[in-house]
Amino acid sequence: MAALASSSSSSLLFSSPPTKFPSPSLCPPLRLSLPTSSFLSSSLSLSPSSHAYPTSSRRYSASSFTIRASAAEKKKVLIVNTNSGGHAVIGFYFAKELLGSGHEVTIFTVGEEGSDKMKKPPFNRFSEITSAGGKTVWGDPADVGKVVAGATIDVVLDNNGKDLDTVRPVVDWAKISGVKQFLFISSAGIYKPTDEPPHVEGVYDNMSLCICNAPSMNNFTGCIVSAKSWLLQDVVKADAGHVGVEKYVAEVFSSWAVFRPQYMIGSGNNKDCEEWFFDRIVRKRPVPIPGSGMQLTNIAHVRDLSSMLTLAVEKPEAACCNIFNCVSDRAVTLDGMAKLCAAAAGLPVEIVHYDPKAIGVDAKKAFPFRNMHFYAEPRAAKDILGWKSTTNLPEDLKERFEEYVKIGRDKKPMQFEMDDKILGSLKVPVAV
């Protein structure tokens, strides 16, 4: 498990311990690059690879395995982007980063261009994409072939579907159209609760041992043997829609990668995260937090998510057949998030803890985060892609508060009916 080194009262830094590997007689399911002429020689360059799904919750770090990618070629990327929820901003930032790196981008948003949803961020900022040379189209993902008819696409990112019925048409079209790499935005929410956080991605049972890029082995390339995985990820919820999509993508594409984001902040996000805290702090209202407030979670700036995705596009061999927790490398307590938001606003904060069951409220509706330890570690992205997190919550929240005030949300009339029920039960006074 990752070691947690405390750097403040409210946030923690993840670091990976040295890896202990099992006996060489257990064939590890890894992508192998054999630079020597000796078949299965002792000189191997390895990276984790994933194909099937786990039956065990135990996992081991593969942090000593790295891959060096050649200079990135420019790609033609199609982003199938959701029109709702917090994930829409991922596609927006990803498109901008790709364009800034010289790639060609088409962002395909679900729905109609003239809908009311398109008047909200990040959609009302799509001019930032088109002005940088990107294309924007709208439609039904089931008709992706018609919407982008005639376009040559190298890479597809599906940042829309939560179930196989929604994503299958995109996957099938991409396969028959000759798309080389398929990326899928899943969710860290598919992990089952664990007594040993953080959640760690890994490799799976009953996978193939693949030999890749072996010019000195009589040009032999391909899967040569099946083996059981000794690198296992945390158990996921079998009935989660994202899981079915992950499996299908892995079955159809030889070059694929899955990304599991958690909570995120960033300009253009249309799902409340830090705003929930700001709404109460600027109005001098108590901030009701379920439980002890010491529950750990993970909040990443969306630029970190887009940079991880961009690395996968530019290092396809390294990213191939891997699952990445698309998160920052720091945890924050629920109380810590309230305190950091207050510091960003330059205001005091009153935190009130409560037991949702005792009061009779649904914590999922009363609070924006899970009422439990829920955080993942981006170990694979660091080890395999060479990715580095830039999320800095104290500074990022200052930027977010400036925008919060700029759009006038601090003056907007609001109702806090759920809060009032909680605070009333606790007999906590609220300023008028």
N, C-alpha and C positions, 0 to 999 in steps of 0.2 A: 504493500500500500504506500501511497505517496506520503512523504513526511510533510508535516505542516509546520512552517516556521512563522511564528507570529511577528508581524512588523508594526502592528498597531492594535488598539483595543477592538477594532471592528473589522479588520480584514486579515486574511491569511494568504501566504504564498505557497504554491505547490512546488515540490521538487521531487524528482524520481530517484529512488535508491538504486544501487548497483544491482544488476540482474543476475539471478542464479538460474542456470539452464539445466534441464534434465539430461539424462544420459544420452549420448549420441545415438544409441541404438533405437531411441524413439524418434522416428522420422518426423521432424517438425514441418508443418505445412507452410512453407515459406517460398517466396519467389526467389529463385537462385540464379545468380549471374556467375558463370564459370569462366574466368579469364584465362585459365590454363588449358592445356590439351589433355590433361588427365581427367577422365570422366569421374565425376563425384570426388574430385580431389579434396584435400583439406583446405585449400585456399578458396574460400567462398565469400561473396558479398551478398548479404541477405537483407530482405525487408519483409514485414508481415504481409500476408495476403489473405483475403477472406472470401469464402464462397457459400458456406451453408450456415446453419444457425445452431446456437449452443444448447447443451443439455446440462451444463454445469455453470455455477456462478463464479468459480475460481478463475483467476487470471494471473499472468506473470508479465512483467515488463519486457518489452523488446527494445529497450531504449538504446542498446549498444549497436543496433542495426541501422545503417544509414545508406542512402543512395545519392549519388551525385548525378544530377540531370545535365544534359547538354544545353547549350544556349537555346532559349525558348524561341520557337518559330511563331509567327503571327497566326492567330486562329480566327475563324469565323464562328461566333458563338451565338446561340439562340437561348434566351432566358424566358421560360414560361413562368410568368409571375402572377401570384395571387392578387386579387383585388380587395382583400380584407385582412384583418388581423395584423399582428405585429411583423409577420414575415415579409410583407410587401417591400419594406424598406431594405431588406437584404438584396433583393434583385436590383433596386435602384442604386445602391452603393457599389454592388458588383459590376453593374454596367459601366458606371463612371470610372472605376478603377481599371477595368479592361480597356476602355477607350484611351485612358491616360497612358496605358502600356503599349498602345499601337494596334490592338486587336480590333476586329470588326464585330459590332454588336447589334443584334436585333432583340428588343424586349417586347415580348408578346404578352399583353395583359388580358386576363380573363374579363369578359364583359364587353360593354360598348363604350366607345370614346366619349360619347355625350352624356353618360350617366352621372348622377349626382356624386357617386363615389370618386369620380375623377376630379372633382373640385377640391378634394382633400389631399393632404400630403400622404405619400410622396408623389402621387400622380400629378398634382398641379405644379410639380417642379420638373416634369419630363423635358421641358425645354433645355435643361442642363444636359440632357442626354443627346438630343438632336443637334444642339449647337456644337457638340463635340464630335459630331459625325455619326452618331448612332441612329438607328431606326426604331420607331415605335409602331406597333400594330395591336389591334384588339380582335377578340373573337372567342370562339369555343375551342378549348384544347382538343376536343374530339375531331375538330376540323383543321387541325394544325397543318395538314398537307395542303389544304386549299388556301389557308391564310398566308403561308410562306411559299407558295408554289413557285418552283423554278429556282429557289435560293439554294446555294451550296452551303452546307453547315458542317463544321468539324466537331463541335462540342454542343451538347444540349444540357442545360440545367433546368430541372423541373423544381420550381419553387412554388408550387401550387397545390398539388394533390396530397390528400391525407389518406387515400385508400386506393386500392388497385383499379377499381372501375374508372376512376378519374385519370390515373397516370398511365394505364395500359395503352390507350390510343397513342399517347406521345412516345412511349417506349417503342411500340411496334412500328410507328412511322419512322422514328429515328433509325431503327435497325435496317429497314428496307431502303432507306434513303442514303445509306452509307455513312452515317454519323460515326465518328471514330471513338468518341468518349461520351459517356452519359453520367451526369452528376445529379444527385437527388438530395433535396433538403428534407430531412426527416425531423426528428425531435428527440431531445434528451428526456422528454416526458414518457417515452416508451420503456425506460428502465423501471424494473420493480424496485420498491424500497429496499435498501440494504442496511445492515447493521455495521457495515464497514465502508463508509464513504471515504473518498469521492467515487462517483461512477467512473469506470474505466472501460474504454472500448478495447476490442481485441480481435483475435482471429477465431475461427469457428471449427466445430467438429466436422468430420467426414468431408474434408476438403481435398483438393488436389495439390500435389507437389509439382510446381511448374518450373521448367527450365527456360530461361529467356536470354536472348542476346548472347548466344554462345557460338561465335563464329569459328572458334578453334575446335569445336566438337563435331566436325563434319557437317556444319551448318544445321545441327539438330536443334529444333525449337518446338516446344509443345509440352503438354502434360504427360508425364511418364509413369506416375504411380499415385495411388490413393493412400492417404495416411490419416490417422486421427490427430486432431489438433491437441497440442499441449498448451496453446495460448488461448484462453477462453475469456470472453467478455462478460461483464455483468449481465445477469439474466434480464431479458426484456419480456414485456407482456405479450403473450402469444396472440391475444385477440386484438392488439393494437393495429389499426389500419396501416400505419407506416411500416410495420414489420412485413406485411404481405408485399408491399411495394419494394422494400429493400431486397427481399428474396427474389422477386421477379426480375428486377434490374440485374441482379447478379447472375441469374440464369440466362438472360438474353444477351448481355454485353460481356465481351472479354475485357474491355477497359471501362471500369466504372469506379465511382467513389460515392460514399454516403456521408452526409454531414448532419450532425445532431446538435442544433443550437438549443440554448436555454433562454434565459431572460436577456433582453438587450435594451440599450439606450442609444440615442443618436437623433440628430435633426432629421425630421421627415417621418419618424415613427408615429403611426396613428393608433397605437395601443398604449394606454397609460401604464407607466412604470414609475419613474421618478415624479411624474406629474401628480400622482396620487398623494405623495407626501407633501409636495409643494402646495397643493390645494388646501391642506389643513394648516400647514406651518404659517403661510402668509395671512391666514384668517385667524391666527392665534387660537386655533382649536387644538385640543388634545389629539394625539395620534394614537388610535387604538390598534395594538398589535397582539395577535393571538399567542397564547403560550408564554414562554419565558422571554422571548425576544432574542434568545441566544441561538436560535436555529440558523444554520449556515445555508447560504444560497450563492449563486453565481450570476453576476450581471456583467455583460460584455458590451463594449462599444461596437456598433455595427461595422465600423471600419475594420475591426479585427476579423469579423466574419468574412468580409469581402476580400481581405488580403489572403486569408486561408484558401478561399475558393480560387483566387487568381493563381496561387502557387500550384494548385491541383491542375489547372489548365496548362500552366507553363512547365510542369514536371509530371506529365501523364504517366510515365513509367513508374515513378515513385508513388504517385497517388493510386495507381491501379489496384483495384480489388481491396481497398481499405475503407474502414469506417473511422470517421474523425469526430470527436466531440468538438463542436464548433463553439467554444467558450473561451473566456479569459482564464488566466492562470492564478486568479485570486478569488478567495471566498470572502463573503461579507455577511455579518450577522444581520438579522432583521432590525434589531435596535440600531446597529451600526449604520444601516442604510438611512434610517430616520435622522440620525445625528449628522451624517454626511450631507444630506439634503438641507438640513437646517444651517450647517456651516456654509454651504454654497449660497444660501439665501441671506446669510448674515443675520439670522434671527434665532431666538431661543426655541426649544422644542420641549413639549411636555408629552412624555410617552406613558401610555396606560396599557397595562397587560390585562388580558381577560381569558376566560375559559369559554370557548364557543358553545360547548354542550351545555354548560351550566346556565348560560344566558339564553340559549335556544336560537342561535343564529348559525347560518351556514358560512363557515370561514372562507370558502371559495368565492362567495359573493361579497363578503365583507372586506376582503383583503386581497391585494393583487398577487401575492406569492403563496406558495404551498406552506402549510403550517407544519413543517417538518424540516429536517436536514435534507436539502435537495441541491446538490451541486456535483458537477462533473469536472474531470481534469483533461486538458488538451494534450495528453502525453503523445499520442500518435502524430499529431500535426508537428509538434516540436521535433520528435525523433526522426520522422520520415521526410517531412517537407522542409525542415529547417525554419519553421514558422516561429515568430516571436510576437507575444502579446504587447500591445501598446495601451491597453485600457488603463486609465488612471482615474478612478472614480472621483476623488476630491476635485481634480481639475476638470474632468469631463462634466461633472454636475454643475460646476460654475457656468460653463458654457450653456448647458441645458437651461439653467435658471434665467440666464440673460434672454434666451429665446422665449421662454415662458412669459416673461414680463413684456417682451417686445410684441407678442401677439395679443397681449391684453388679457390673458387668462387669469391673472392675479386679481382683476377687477370684475370678472364675470360672476353674475349671481349663481349660486349653487345651493343645492339641497343635500343634506347629509342625514337622511332618514335612518339608514342602518347604523351609522355612528351614534346618532341620538339614542337609538334603542340600547346600544351597548353601554354608552356612557350613563344613560338614565338608570340602567340596572345596577351599575356600579356607584351610583349617586355621585358622579363626577360633574362638577359645574362646568358649563360651557358659556364662554363670553358671547353676548348678543352681537 
